[in-house]
Amino acid sequence: MNRLKRIEGQVRGVEGMLENNAYCTDILVQVCAVTSALNSFNKALLANHMKTCVAEGIRRGDDSVIDEFVVTLQKLMK
């Protein structure tokens, strides 16, 4: 949640930059920072999903979690 709150703050910062007619390059740099923060969040969430939901499904003998995980990875790699 802390990570998402920081990202939310970054997005509000970009909005403020737009409202104040900041230099385009400065805005682009901030948008890249937001994108990087979201990517880091996705990596952490994906790792947690693997360690919990996927691992528990495999332990229960539910191999469909592997197929679901592969589909999720394909979506993320577009």
Secondary structure by P-SEA (a helix, b strand, c coil): caaaaaaaaaaaaaaaaaaacccaaaaaaaaaaaaaaaaaaaaaaaaaaaacaaaaaaaaccaaaaaaaaaaaaaaac
